[in-house]
Amino acid sequence: MTKIRNLLLRVIAFPFILGLIMVKYNYHAIHNAICFLFFGGEWITYAKEDKVTMKEIFEELKNKQ
């Protein structure tokens, strides 16, 4: 009896949990698409605090050539 009750509760909660998961991943996808546009079409998207580090790495590679 408790197995059936637990399964029923999971089935009832499933649409709400699925909705939360979809909102989270849609936000993540939109955020990555916006970063893709702002950071010059790079597939790897960077946070603002990483921008200085990436510039330093680029300059280091440029100096070695």
PDBQT receptor file of N, H, CA, C and O in Angstrom, charges set to zero:
ATOM      1  N   MET A   1       0.822  -1.200   0.000  1.00  0.00    +0.000 N 
ATOM      2  CA  MET A   1       0.000   0.000   0.000  1.00  0.00    +0.000 C 
ATOM      3  C   MET A   1       0.866   1.264   0.000  1.00  0.00    +0.000 C 
ATOM      4  O   MET A   1       0.546   2.233  -0.688  1.00  0.00    +0.000 OA
ATOM      5  N   THR A   2       1.945   1.257   0.756  1.00  0.00    +0.000 N 
ATOM      6  H   THR A   2       2.206   0.470   1.315  1.00  0.00    +0.000 HD
ATOM      7  CA  THR A   2       2.791   2.453   0.811  1.00  0.00    +0.000 C 
ATOM      8  C   THR A   2       3.534   2.658  -0.507  1.00  0.00    +0.000 C 
ATOM      9  O   THR A   2       3.823   3.794  -0.882  1.00  0.00    +0.000 OA
ATOM     10  N   LYS A   3       3.848   1.562  -1.215  1.00  0.00    +0.000 N 
ATOM     11  H   LYS A   3       3.614   0.639  -0.910  1.00  0.00    +0.000 HD
ATOM     12  CA  LYS A   3       4.514   1.708  -2.503  1.00  0.00    +0.000 C 
ATOM     13  C   LYS A   3       3.603   2.398  -3.511  1.00  0.00    +0.000 C 
ATOM     14  O   LYS A   3       4.040   3.251  -4.283  1.00  0.00    +0.000 OA
ATOM     15  N   ILE A   4       2.341   2.017  -3.489  1.00  0.00    +0.000 N 
ATOM     16  H   ILE A   4       1.986   1.324  -2.862  1.00  0.00    +0.000 HD
ATOM     17  CA  ILE A   4       1.375   2.632  -4.402  1.00  0.00    +0.000 C 
ATOM     18  C   ILE A   4       1.190   4.106  -4.051  1.00  0.00    +0.000 C 
ATOM     19  O   ILE A   4       1.107   4.955  -4.938  1.00  0.00    +0.000 OA
ATOM     20  N   ARG A   5       1.126   4.403  -2.761  1.00  0.00    +0.000 N 
ATOM     21  H   ARG A   5       1.194   3.713  -2.040  1.00  0.00    +0.000 HD
ATOM     22  CA  ARG A   5       0.963   5.788  -2.314  1.00  0.00    +0.000 C 
ATOM     23  C   ARG A   5       2.165   6.621  -2.718  1.00  0.00    +0.000 C 
ATOM     24  O   ARG A   5       2.001   7.734  -3.216  1.00  0.00    +0.000 OA
ATOM     25  N   ASN A   6       3.381   6.103  -2.513  1.00  0.00    +0.000 N 
ATOM     26  H   ASN A   6       3.515   5.198  -2.108  1.00  0.00    +0.000 HD
ATOM     27  CA  ASN A   6       4.587   6.830  -2.897  1.00  0.00    +0.000 C 
ATOM     28  C   ASN A   6       4.638   7.063  -4.404  1.00  0.00    +0.000 C 
ATOM     29  O   ASN A   6       5.014   8.147  -4.851  1.00  0.00    +0.000 OA
ATOM     30  N   LEU A   7       4.270   6.073  -5.174  1.00  0.00    +0.000 N 
ATOM     31  H   LEU A   7       3.965   5.193  -4.811  1.00  0.00    +0.000 HD
ATOM     32  CA  LEU A   7       4.253   6.216  -6.628  1.00  0.00    +0.000 C 
ATOM     33  C   LEU A   7       3.225   7.263  -7.051  1.00  0.00    +0.000 C 
ATOM     34  O   LEU A   7       3.491   8.066  -7.945  1.00  0.00    +0.000 OA
ATOM     35  N   LEU A   8       2.071   7.259  -6.423  1.00  0.00    +0.000 N 
ATOM     36  H   LEU A   8       1.855   6.606  -5.697  1.00  0.00    +0.000 HD
ATOM     37  CA  LEU A   8       1.030   8.238  -6.738  1.00  0.00    +0.000 C 
ATOM     38  C   LEU A   8       1.500   9.654  -6.408  1.00  0.00    +0.000 C 
ATOM     39  O   LEU A   8       1.271  10.577  -7.189  1.00  0.00    +0.000 OA
ATOM     40  N   LEU A   9       2.144   9.834  -5.276  1.00  0.00    +0.000 N 
ATOM     41  H   LEU A   9       2.330   9.084  -4.641  1.00  0.00    +0.000 HD
ATOM     42  CA  LEU A   9       2.673  11.152  -4.913  1.00  0.00    +0.000 C 
ATOM     43  C   LEU A   9       3.731  11.614  -5.913  1.00  0.00    +0.000 C 
ATOM     44  O   LEU A   9       3.779  12.793  -6.266  1.00  0.00    +0.000 OA
ATOM     45  N   ARG A  10       4.569  10.703  -6.365  1.00  0.00    +0.000 N 
ATOM     46  H   ARG A  10       4.531   9.746  -6.078  1.00  0.00    +0.000 HD
ATOM     47  CA  ARG A  10       5.596  11.055  -7.351  1.00  0.00    +0.000 C 
ATOM     48  C   ARG A  10       4.971  11.453  -8.681  1.00  0.00    +0.000 C 
ATOM     49  O   ARG A  10       5.429  12.396  -9.326  1.00  0.00    +0.000 OA
ATOM     50  N   VAL A  11       3.936  10.744  -9.091  1.00  0.00    +0.000 N 
ATOM     51  H   VAL A  11       3.564   9.978  -8.567  1.00  0.00    +0.000 HD
ATOM     52  CA  VAL A  11       3.253  11.059 -10.356  1.00  0.00    +0.000 C 
ATOM     53  C   VAL A  11       2.580  12.426 -10.257  1.00  0.00    +0.000 C 
ATOM     54  O   VAL A  11       2.591  13.190 -11.222  1.00  0.00    +0.000 OA
ATOM     55  N   ILE A  12       1.993  12.741  -9.102  1.00  0.00    +0.000 N 
ATOM     56  H   ILE A  12       1.984  12.120  -8.319  1.00  0.00    +0.000 HD
ATOM     57  CA  ILE A  12       1.344  14.041  -8.916  1.00  0.00    +0.000 C 
ATOM     58  C   ILE A  12       2.391  15.160  -8.908  1.00  0.00    +0.000 C 
ATOM     59  O   ILE A  12       2.139  16.225  -9.471  1.00  0.00    +0.000 OA
ATOM     60  N   ALA A  13       3.535  14.955  -8.298  1.00  0.00    +0.000 N 
ATOM     61  H   ALA A  13       3.740  14.090  -7.841  1.00  0.00    +0.000 HD
ATOM     62  CA  ALA A  13       4.576  15.981  -8.201  1.00  0.00    +0.000 C 
ATOM     63  C   ALA A  13       5.381  16.121  -9.488  1.00  0.00    +0.000 C 
ATOM     64  O   ALA A  13       6.038  17.142  -9.693  1.00  0.00    +0.000 OA
ATOM     65  N   PHE A  14       5.341  15.120 -10.354  1.00  0.00    +0.000 N 
ATOM     66  H   PHE A  14       4.807  14.291 -10.188  1.00  0.00    +0.000 HD
ATOM     67  CA  PHE A  14       6.168  15.104 -11.558  1.00  0.00    +0.000 C 
ATOM     68  C   PHE A  14       6.004  16.333 -12.448  1.00  0.00    +0.000 C 
ATOM     69  O   PHE A  14       7.020  16.901 -12.849  1.00  0.00    +0.000 OA
ATOM     70  N   PRO A  15       4.800  16.780 -12.782  1.00  0.00    +0.000 N 
ATOM     71  CA  PRO A  15       4.680  17.956 -13.667  1.00  0.00    +0.000 C 
ATOM     72  C   PRO A  15       5.303  19.224 -13.078  1.00  0.00    +0.000 C 
ATOM     73  O   PRO A  15       5.883  20.029 -13.806  1.00  0.00    +0.000 OA
ATOM     74  N   PHE A  16       5.182  19.399 -11.765  1.00  0.00    +0.000 N 
ATOM     75  H   PHE A  16       4.711  18.745 -11.173  1.00  0.00    +0.000 HD
ATOM     76  CA  PHE A  16       5.759  20.578 -11.132  1.00  0.00    +0.000 C 
ATOM     77  C   PHE A  16       7.286  20.537 -11.149  1.00  0.00    +0.000 C 
ATOM     78  O   PHE A  16       7.939  21.543 -11.424  1.00  0.00    +0.000 OA
ATOM     79  N   ILE A  17       7.837  19.387 -10.859  1.00  0.00    +0.000 N 
ATOM     80  H   ILE A  17       7.306  18.570 -10.636  1.00  0.00    +0.000 HD
ATOM     81  CA  ILE A  17       9.296  19.233 -10.893  1.00  0.00    +0.000 C 
ATOM     82  C   ILE A  17       9.810  19.391 -12.319  1.00  0.00    +0.000 C 
ATOM     83  O   ILE A  17      10.838  20.033 -12.539  1.00  0.00    +0.000 OA
ATOM     84  N   LEU A  18       9.115  18.819 -13.279  1.00  0.00    +0.000 N 
ATOM     85  H   LEU A  18       8.280  18.297 -13.100  1.00  0.00    +0.000 HD
ATOM     86  CA  LEU A  18       9.506  18.961 -14.682  1.00  0.00    +0.000 C 
ATOM     87  C   LEU A  18       9.476  20.424 -15.105  1.00  0.00    +0.000 C 
ATOM     88  O   LEU A  18      10.359  20.877 -15.833  1.00  0.00    +0.000 OA
ATOM     89  N   GLY A  19       8.471  21.161 -14.659  1.00  0.00    +0.000 N 
ATOM     90  H   GLY A  19       7.753  20.793 -14.068  1.00  0.00    +0.000 HD
ATOM     91  CA  GLY A  19       8.397  22.593 -14.966  1.00  0.00    +0.000 C 
ATOM     92  C   GLY A  19       9.576  23.360 -14.403  1.00  0.00    +0.000 C 
ATOM     93  O   GLY A  19      10.146  24.212 -15.084  1.00  0.00    +0.000 OA
ATOM     94  N   LEU A  20       9.949  23.064 -13.157  1.00  0.00    +0.000 N 
ATOM     95  H   LEU A  20       9.486  22.372 -12.604  1.00  0.00    +0.000 HD
ATOM     96  CA  LEU A  20      11.112  23.726 -12.553  1.00  0.00    +0.000 C 
ATOM     97  C   LEU A  20      12.393  23.410 -13.315  1.00  0.00    +0.000 C 
ATOM     98  O   LEU A  20      13.219  24.296 -13.534  1.00  0.00    +0.000 OA
ATOM     99  N   ILE A  21      12.560  22.178 -13.713  1.00  0.00    +0.000 N 
ATOM    100  H   ILE A  21      11.888  21.458 -13.535  1.00  0.00    +0.000 HD
ATOM    101  CA  ILE A  21      13.757  21.776 -14.454  1.00  0.00    +0.000 C 
ATOM    102  C   ILE A  21      13.808  22.481 -15.803  1.00  0.00    +0.000 C 
ATOM    103  O   ILE A  21      14.869  22.942 -16.222  1.00  0.00    +0.000 OA
ATOM    104  N   MET A  22      12.668  22.568 -16.485  1.00  0.00    +0.000 N 
ATOM    105  H   MET A  22      11.806  22.193 -16.145  1.00  0.00    +0.000 HD
ATOM    106  CA  MET A  22      12.632  23.211 -17.796  1.00  0.00    +0.000 C 
ATOM    107  C   MET A  22      12.936  24.703 -17.698  1.00  0.00    +0.000 C 
ATOM    108  O   MET A  22      13.630  25.247 -18.557  1.00  0.00    +0.000 OA
ATOM    109  N   VAL A  23      12.427  25.370 -16.668  1.00  0.00    +0.000 N 
ATOM    110  H   VAL A  23      11.863  24.928 -15.971  1.00  0.00    +0.000 HD
ATOM    111  CA  VAL A  23      12.708  26.799 -16.483  1.00  0.00    +0.000 C 
ATOM    112  C   VAL A  23      14.195  27.005 -16.257  1.00  0.00    +0.000 C 
ATOM    113  O   VAL A  23      14.796  27.912 -16.833  1.00  0.00    +0.000 OA
ATOM    114  N   LYS A  24      14.786  26.170 -15.425  1.00  0.00    +0.000 N 
ATOM    115  H   LYS A  24      14.298  25.433 -14.957  1.00  0.00    +0.000 HD
ATOM    116  CA  LYS A  24      16.214  26.311 -15.130  1.00  0.00    +0.000 C 
ATOM    117  C   LYS A  24      17.051  26.148 -16.393  1.00  0.00    +0.000 C 
ATOM    118  O   LYS A  24      17.931  26.971 -16.644  1.00  0.00    +0.000 OA
ATOM    119  N   TYR A  25      16.811  25.130 -17.183  1.00  0.00    +0.000 N 
ATOM    120  H   TYR A  25      16.096  24.462 -16.978  1.00  0.00    +0.000 HD
ATOM    121  CA  TYR A  25      17.632  24.881 -18.356  1.00  0.00    +0.000 C 
ATOM    122  C   TYR A  25      17.335  25.857 -19.491  1.00  0.00    +0.000 C 
ATOM    123  O   TYR A  25      18.230  26.160 -20.280  1.00  0.00    +0.000 OA
ATOM    124  N   ASN A  26      16.111  26.353 -19.594  1.00  0.00    +0.000 N 
ATOM    125  H   ASN A  26      15.384  26.106 -18.953  1.00  0.00    +0.000 HD
ATOM    126  CA  ASN A  26      15.821  27.386 -20.589  1.00  0.00    +0.000 C 
ATOM    127  C   ASN A  26      16.550  28.677 -20.241  1.00  0.00    +0.000 C 
ATOM    128  O   ASN A  26      17.089  29.337 -21.129  1.00  0.00    +0.000 OA
ATOM    129  N   TYR A  27      16.577  29.046 -18.963  1.00  0.00    +0.000 N 
ATOM    130  H   TYR A  27      16.139  28.509 -18.241  1.00  0.00    +0.000 HD
ATOM    131  CA  TYR A  27      17.323  30.228 -18.536  1.00  0.00    +0.000 C 
ATOM    132  C   TYR A  27      18.800  30.051 -18.858  1.00  0.00    +0.000 C 
ATOM    133  O   TYR A  27      19.439  30.976 -19.360  1.00  0.00    +0.000 OA
ATOM    134  N   HIS A  28      19.338  28.891 -18.581  1.00  0.00    +0.000 N 
ATOM    135  H   HIS A  28      18.819  28.140 -18.173  1.00  0.00    +0.000 HD
ATOM    136  CA  HIS A  28      20.749  28.618 -18.847  1.00  0.00    +0.000 C 
ATOM    137  C   HIS A  28      21.049  28.721 -20.346  1.00  0.00    +0.000 C 
ATOM    138  O   HIS A  28      22.077  29.276 -20.733  1.00  0.00    +0.000 OA
ATOM    139  N   ALA A  29      20.173  28.200 -21.176  1.00  0.00    +0.000 N 
ATOM    140  H   ALA A  29      19.337  27.750 -20.862  1.00  0.00    +0.000 HD
ATOM    141  CA  ALA A  29      20.367  28.261 -22.622  1.00  0.00    +0.000 C 
ATOM    142  C   ALA A  29      20.307  29.698 -23.131  1.00  0.00    +0.000 C 
ATOM    143  O   ALA A  29      21.117  30.091 -23.970  1.00  0.00    +0.000 OA
ATOM    144  N   ILE A  30      19.361  30.478 -22.636  1.00  0.00    +0.000 N 
ATOM    145  H   ILE A  30      18.703  30.159 -21.955  1.00  0.00    +0.000 HD
ATOM    146  CA  ILE A  30      19.248  31.870 -23.061  1.00  0.00    +0.000 C 
ATOM    147  C   ILE A  30      20.458  32.669 -22.591  1.00  0.00    +0.000 C 
ATOM    148  O   ILE A  30      20.980  33.499 -23.335  1.00  0.00    +0.000 OA
ATOM    149  N   HIS A  31      20.903  32.425 -21.374  1.00  0.00    +0.000 N 
ATOM    150  H   HIS A  31      20.479  31.751 -20.769  1.00  0.00    +0.000 HD
ATOM    151  CA  HIS A  31      22.086  33.108 -20.850  1.00  0.00    +0.000 C 
ATOM    152  C   HIS A  31      23.318  32.802 -21.705  1.00  0.00    +0.000 C 
ATOM    153  O   HIS A  31      24.083  33.712 -22.026  1.00  0.00    +0.000 OA
ATOM    154  N   ASN A  32      23.520  31.543 -22.076  1.00  0.00    +0.000 N 
ATOM    155  H   ASN A  32      22.898  30.804 -21.815  1.00  0.00    +0.000 HD
ATOM    156  CA  ASN A  32      24.654  31.185 -22.923  1.00  0.00    +0.000 C 
ATOM    157  C   ASN A  32      24.548  31.799 -24.308  1.00  0.00    +0.000 C 
ATOM    158  O   ASN A  32      25.565  32.188 -24.882  1.00  0.00    +0.000 OA
ATOM    159  N   ALA A  33      23.346  31.895 -24.859  1.00  0.00    +0.000 N 
ATOM    160  H   ALA A  33      22.520  31.579 -24.393  1.00  0.00    +0.000 HD
ATOM    161  CA  ALA A  33      23.164  32.504 -26.176  1.00  0.00    +0.000 C 
ATOM    162  C   ALA A  33      23.505  33.992 -26.137  1.00  0.00    +0.000 C 
ATOM    163  O   ALA A  33      24.126  34.512 -27.064  1.00  0.00    +0.000 OA
ATOM    164  N   ILE A  34      23.105  34.671 -25.077  1.00  0.00    +0.000 N 
ATOM    165  H   ILE A  34      22.601  34.249 -24.324  1.00  0.00    +0.000 HD
ATOM    166  CA  ILE A  34      23.427  36.092 -24.948  1.00  0.00    +0.000 C 
ATOM    167  C   ILE A  34      24.931  36.282 -24.783  1.00  0.00    +0.000 C 
ATOM    168  O   ILE A  34      25.509  37.177 -25.401  1.00  0.00    +0.000 OA
ATOM    169  N   CYS A  35      25.567  35.462 -23.967  1.00  0.00    +0.000 N 
ATOM    170  H   CYS A  35      25.097  34.735 -23.465  1.00  0.00    +0.000 HD
ATOM    171  CA  CYS A  35      27.026  35.545 -23.806  1.00  0.00    +0.000 C 
ATOM    172  C   CYS A  35      27.730  35.248 -25.127  1.00  0.00    +0.000 C 
ATOM    173  O   CYS A  35      28.758  35.856 -25.427  1.00  0.00    +0.000 OA
ATOM    174  N   PHE A  36      27.197  34.333 -25.909  1.00  0.00    +0.000 N 
ATOM    175  H   PHE A  36      26.362  33.840 -25.665  1.00  0.00    +0.000 HD
ATOM    176  CA  PHE A  36      27.749  34.015 -27.224  1.00  0.00    +0.000 C 
ATOM    177  C   PHE A  36      27.760  35.259 -28.106  1.00  0.00    +0.000 C 
ATOM    178  O   PHE A  36      28.731  35.507 -28.821  1.00  0.00    +0.000 OA
ATOM    179  N   LEU A  37      26.699  36.030 -28.058  1.00  0.00    +0.000 N 
ATOM    180  H   LEU A  37      25.910  35.829 -27.477  1.00  0.00    +0.000 HD
ATOM    181  CA  LEU A  37      26.629  37.251 -28.858  1.00  0.00    +0.000 C 
ATOM    182  C   LEU A  37      27.554  38.339 -28.334  1.00  0.00    +0.000 C 
ATOM    183  O   LEU A  37      28.235  39.000 -29.117  1.00  0.00    +0.000 OA
ATOM    184  N   PHE A  38      27.587  38.532 -27.025  1.00  0.00    +0.000 N 
ATOM    185  H   PHE A  38      27.034  37.994 -26.388  1.00  0.00    +0.000 HD
ATOM    186  CA  PHE A  38      28.374  39.622 -26.461  1.00  0.00    +0.000 C 
ATOM    187  C   PHE A  38      29.870  39.381 -26.493  1.00  0.00    +0.000 C 
ATOM    188  O   PHE A  38      30.636  40.341 -26.579  1.00  0.00    +0.000 OA
ATOM    189  N   PHE A  39      30.315  38.135 -26.428  1.00  0.00    +0.000 N 
ATOM    190  H   PHE A  39      29.693  37.355 -26.359  1.00  0.00    +0.000 HD
ATOM    191  CA  PHE A  39      31.738  37.849 -26.364  1.00  0.00    +0.000 C 
ATOM    192  C   PHE A  39      32.306  37.426 -27.705  1.00  0.00    +0.000 C 
ATOM    193  O   PHE A  39      33.240  36.625 -27.753  1.00  0.00    +0.000 OA
ATOM    194  N   GLY A  40      31.770  37.942 -28.781  1.00  0.00    +0.000 N 
ATOM    195  H   GLY A  40      31.012  38.593 -28.742  1.00  0.00    +0.000 HD
ATOM    196  CA  GLY A  40      32.379  37.787 -30.096  1.00  0.00    +0.000 C 
ATOM    197  C   GLY A  40      32.119  36.466 -30.786  1.00  0.00    +0.000 C 
ATOM    198  O   GLY A  40      32.933  36.060 -31.614  1.00  0.00    +0.000 OA
ATOM    199  N   GLY A  41      31.054  35.786 -30.500  1.00  0.00    +0.000 N 
ATOM    200  H   GLY A  41      30.393  36.116 -29.826  1.00  0.00    +0.000 HD
ATOM    201  CA  GLY A  41      30.734  34.560 -31.203  1.00  0.00    +0.000 C 
ATOM    202  C   GLY A  41      31.515  33.347 -30.743  1.00  0.00    +0.000 C 
ATOM    203  O   GLY A  41      31.562  32.341 -31.451  1.00  0.00    +0.000 OA
ATOM    204  N   GLU A  42      32.119  33.418 -29.593  1.00  0.00    +0.000 N 
ATOM    205  H   GLU A  42      32.080  34.235 -29.018  1.00  0.00    +0.000 HD
ATOM    206  CA  GLU A  42      32.839  32.261 -29.052  1.00  0.00    +0.000 C 
ATOM    207  C   GLU A  42      31.825  31.261 -28.514  1.00  0.00    +0.000 C 
ATOM    208  O   GLU A  42      30.861  31.652 -27.856  1.00  0.00    +0.000 OA
ATOM    209  N   TRP A  43      32.027  30.000 -28.779  1.00  0.00    +0.000 N 
ATOM    210  H   TRP A  43      32.810  29.682 -29.314  1.00  0.00    +0.000 HD
ATOM    211  CA  TRP A  43      31.112  29.003 -28.234  1.00  0.00    +0.000 C 
ATOM    212  C   TRP A  43      31.306  28.864 -26.737  1.00  0.00    +0.000 C 
ATOM    213  O   TRP A  43      30.351  28.655 -25.989  1.00  0.00    +0.000 OA
ATOM    214  N   ILE A  44      32.569  28.985 -26.306  1.00  0.00    +0.000 N 
ATOM    215  H   ILE A  44      33.344  29.155 -26.914  1.00  0.00    +0.000 HD
ATOM    216  CA  ILE A  44      32.842  28.961 -24.870  1.00  0.00    +0.000 C 
ATOM    217  C   ILE A  44      32.482  30.335 -24.346  1.00  0.00    +0.000 C 
ATOM    218  O   ILE A  44      33.052  31.332 -24.790  1.00  0.00    +0.000 OA
ATOM    219  N   THR A  45      31.563  30.409 -23.425  1.00  0.00    +0.000 N 
ATOM    220  H   THR A  45      31.100  29.599 -23.064  1.00  0.00    +0.000 HD
ATOM    221  CA  THR A  45      31.134  31.700 -22.905  1.00  0.00    +0.000 C 
ATOM    222  C   THR A  45      31.863  31.981 -21.601  1.00  0.00    +0.000 C 
ATOM    223  O   THR A  45      32.096  31.081 -20.794  1.00  0.00    +0.000 OA
ATOM    224  N   TYR A  46      32.211  33.225 -21.413  1.00  0.00    +0.000 N 
ATOM    225  H   TYR A  46      32.022  33.956 -22.068  1.00  0.00    +0.000 HD
ATOM    226  CA  TYR A  46      33.002  33.628 -20.267  1.00  0.00    +0.000 C 
ATOM    227  C   TYR A  46      32.189  34.513 -19.345  1.00  0.00    +0.000 C 
ATOM    228  O   TYR A  46      31.307  35.251 -19.784  1.00  0.00    +0.000 OA
ATOM    229  N   ALA A  47      32.494  34.431 -18.078  1.00  0.00    +0.000 N 
ATOM    230  H   ALA A  47      33.211  33.831 -17.721  1.00  0.00    +0.000 HD
ATOM    231  CA  ALA A  47      31.905  35.351 -17.114  1.00  0.00    +0.000 C 
ATOM    232  C   ALA A  47      32.721  36.644 -17.139  1.00  0.00    +0.000 C 
ATOM    233  O   ALA A  47      33.854  36.652 -17.619  1.00  0.00    +0.000 OA
ATOM    234  N   LYS A  48      32.156  37.726 -16.628  1.00  0.00    +0.000 N 
ATOM    235  H   LYS A  48      31.236  37.719 -16.237  1.00  0.00    +0.000 HD
ATOM    236  CA  LYS A  48      32.858  39.014 -16.655  1.00  0.00    +0.000 C 
ATOM    237  C   LYS A  48      34.177  38.952 -15.890  1.00  0.00    +0.000 C 
ATOM    238  O   LYS A  48      35.166  39.549 -16.314  1.00  0.00    +0.000 OA
ATOM    239  N   GLU A  49      34.199  38.245 -14.782  1.00  0.00    +0.000 N 
ATOM    240  H   GLU A  49      33.395  37.760 -14.437  1.00  0.00    +0.000 HD
ATOM    241  CA  GLU A  49      35.427  38.188 -13.989  1.00  0.00    +0.000 C 
ATOM    242  C   GLU A  49      36.520  37.366 -14.669  1.00  0.00    +0.000 C 
ATOM    243  O   GLU A  49      37.692  37.493 -14.313  1.00  0.00    +0.000 OA
ATOM    244  N   ASP A  50      36.157  36.523 -15.646  1.00  0.00    +0.000 N 
ATOM    245  H   ASP A  50      35.205  36.420 -15.935  1.00  0.00    +0.000 HD
ATOM    246  CA  ASP A  50      37.146  35.732 -16.375  1.00  0.00    +0.000 C 
ATOM    247  C   ASP A  50      37.753  36.489 -17.547  1.00  0.00    +0.000 C 
ATOM    248  O   ASP A  50      38.729  36.024 -18.135  1.00  0.00    +0.000 OA
ATOM    249  N   LYS A  51      37.204  37.631 -17.896  1.00  0.00    +0.000 N 
ATOM    250  H   LYS A  51      36.411  38.009 -17.419  1.00  0.00    +0.000 HD
ATOM    251  CA  LYS A  51      37.640  38.361 -19.074  1.00  0.00    +0.000 C 
ATOM    252  C   LYS A  51      39.103  38.790 -18.956  1.00  0.00    +0.000 C 
ATOM    253  O   LYS A  51      39.853  38.691 -19.927  1.00  0.00    +0.000 OA
ATOM    254  N   VAL A  52      39.516  39.265 -17.783  1.00  0.00    +0.000 N 
ATOM    255  H   VAL A  52      38.907  39.345 -16.994  1.00  0.00    +0.000 HD
ATOM    256  CA  VAL A  52      40.896  39.691 -17.580  1.00  0.00    +0.000 C 
ATOM    257  C   VAL A  52      41.837  38.506 -17.734  1.00  0.00    +0.000 C 
ATOM    258  O   VAL A  52      42.891  38.628 -18.358  1.00  0.00    +0.000 OA
ATOM    259  N   THR A  53      41.475  37.384 -17.182  1.00  0.00    +0.000 N 
ATOM    260  H   THR A  53      40.619  37.285 -16.675  1.00  0.00    +0.000 HD
ATOM    261  CA  THR A  53      42.315  36.195 -17.267  1.00  0.00    +0.000 C 
ATOM    262  C   THR A  53      42.475  35.745 -18.712  1.00  0.00    +0.000 C 
ATOM    263  O   THR A  53      43.579  35.393 -19.129  1.00  0.00    +0.000 OA
ATOM    264  N   MET A  54      41.401  35.751 -19.473  1.00  0.00    +0.000 N 
ATOM    265  H   MET A  54      40.505  36.038 -19.134  1.00  0.00    +0.000 HD
ATOM    266  CA  MET A  54      41.484  35.327 -20.865  1.00  0.00    +0.000 C 
ATOM    267  C   MET A  54      42.355  36.292 -21.669  1.00  0.00    +0.000 C 
ATOM    268  O   MET A  54      43.078  35.861 -22.568  1.00  0.00    +0.000 OA
ATOM    269  N   LYS A  55      42.300  37.589 -21.362  1.00  0.00    +0.000 N 
ATOM    270  H   LYS A  55      41.713  37.939 -20.632  1.00  0.00    +0.000 HD
ATOM    271  CA  LYS A  55      43.147  38.558 -22.053  1.00  0.00    +0.000 C 
ATOM    272  C   LYS A  55      44.616  38.291 -21.736  1.00  0.00    +0.000 C 
ATOM    273  O   LYS A  55      45.468  38.355 -22.622  1.00  0.00    +0.000 OA
ATOM    274  N   GLU A  56      44.907  37.994 -20.486  1.00  0.00    +0.000 N 
ATOM    275  H   GLU A  56      44.215  37.941 -19.766  1.00  0.00    +0.000 HD
ATOM    276  CA  GLU A  56      46.294  37.693 -20.099  1.00  0.00    +0.000 C 
ATOM    277  C   GLU A  56      46.803  36.444 -20.816  1.00  0.00    +0.000 C 
ATOM    278  O   GLU A  56      47.950  36.421 -21.261  1.00  0.00    +0.000 OA
ATOM    279  N   ILE A  57      45.991  35.431 -20.933  1.00  0.00    +0.000 N 
ATOM    280  H   ILE A  57      45.059  35.450 -20.571  1.00  0.00    +0.000 HD
ATOM    281  CA  ILE A  57      46.391  34.208 -21.636  1.00  0.00    +0.000 C 
ATOM    282  C   ILE A  57      46.628  34.503 -23.111  1.00  0.00    +0.000 C 
ATOM    283  O   ILE A  57      47.593  34.008 -23.693  1.00  0.00    +0.000 OA
ATOM    284  N   PHE A  58      45.765  35.299 -23.718  1.00  0.00    +0.000 N 
ATOM    285  H   PHE A  58      44.981  35.701 -23.245  1.00  0.00    +0.000 HD
ATOM    286  CA  PHE A  58      45.920  35.659 -25.120  1.00  0.00    +0.000 C 
ATOM    287  C   PHE A  58      47.222  36.426 -25.348  1.00  0.00    +0.000 C 
ATOM    288  O   PHE A  58      47.954  36.150 -26.299  1.00  0.00    +0.000 OA
ATOM    289  N   GLU A  59      47.504  37.378 -24.482  1.00  0.00    +0.000 N 
ATOM    290  H   GLU A  59      46.910  37.603 -23.710  1.00  0.00    +0.000 HD
ATOM    291  CA  GLU A  59      48.751  38.154 -24.609  1.00  0.00    +0.000 C 
ATOM    292  C   GLU A  59      49.977  37.259 -24.427  1.00  0.00    +0.000 C 
ATOM    293  O   GLU A  59      50.971  37.417 -25.136  1.00  0.00    +0.000 OA
ATOM    294  N   GLU A  60      49.910  36.339 -23.498  1.00  0.00    +0.000 N 
ATOM    295  H   GLU A  60      49.103  36.212 -22.922  1.00  0.00    +0.000 HD
ATOM    296  CA  GLU A  60      51.040  35.412 -23.280  1.00  0.00    +0.000 C 
ATOM    297  C   GLU A  60      51.292  34.554 -24.515  1.00  0.00    +0.000 C 
ATOM    298  O   GLU A  60      52.438  34.366 -24.922  1.00  0.00    +0.000 OA
ATOM    299  N   LEU A  61      50.222  34.037 -25.107  1.00  0.00    +0.000 N 
ATOM    300  H   LEU A  61      49.291  34.189 -24.776  1.00  0.00    +0.000 HD
ATOM    301  CA  LEU A  61      50.375  33.225 -26.327  1.00  0.00    +0.000 C 
ATOM    302  C   LEU A  61      50.875  34.077 -27.488  1.00  0.00    +0.000 C 
ATOM    303  O   LEU A  61      51.680  33.616 -28.297  1.00  0.00    +0.000 OA
ATOM    304  N   LYS A  62      50.402  35.308 -27.570  1.00  0.00    +0.000 N 
ATOM    305  H   LYS A  62      49.748  35.682 -26.913  1.00  0.00    +0.000 HD
ATOM    306  CA  LYS A  62      50.813  36.197 -28.645  1.00  0.00    +0.000 C 
ATOM    307  C   LYS A  62      52.299  36.540 -28.527  1.00  0.00    +0.000 C 
ATOM    308  O   LYS A  62      52.986  36.648 -29.543  1.00  0.00    +0.000 OA
ATOM    309  N   ASN A  63      52.801  36.711 -27.310  1.00  0.00    +0.000 N 
ATOM    310  H   ASN A  63      52.243  36.623 -26.485  1.00  0.00    +0.000 HD
ATOM    311  CA  ASN A  63      54.220  37.046 -27.090  1.00  0.00    +0.000 C 
ATOM    312  C   ASN A  63      55.149  35.883 -27.396  1.00  0.00    +0.000 C 
ATOM    313  O   ASN A  63      56.312  36.098 -27.738  1.00  0.00    +0.000 OA
ATOM    314  N   LYS A  64      54.656  34.657 -27.279  1.00  0.00    +0.000 N 
ATOM    315  H   LYS A  64      53.711  34.483 -27.001  1.00  0.00    +0.000 HD
ATOM    316  CA  LYS A  64      55.507  33.491 -27.511  1.00  0.00    +0.000 C 
ATOM    317  C   LYS A  64      55.740  33.238 -28.986  1.00  0.00    +0.000 C 
ATOM    318  O   LYS A  64      56.682  32.529 -29.341  1.00  0.00    +0.000 OA
ATOM    319  N   GLN A  65      54.919  33.790 -29.850  1.00  0.00    +0.000 N 
ATOM    320  H   GLN A  65      54.153  34.366 -29.561  1.00  0.00    +0.000 HD
ATOM    321  CA  GLN A  65      55.060  33.528 -31.278  1.00  0.00    +0.000 C 
ATOM    322  C   GLN A  65      56.099  34.375 -31.901  1.00  0.00    +0.000 C 
ATOM    323  O   GLN A  65      56.339  34.274 -33.104  1.00  0.00    +0.000 OA
TER     324      GLN A  65
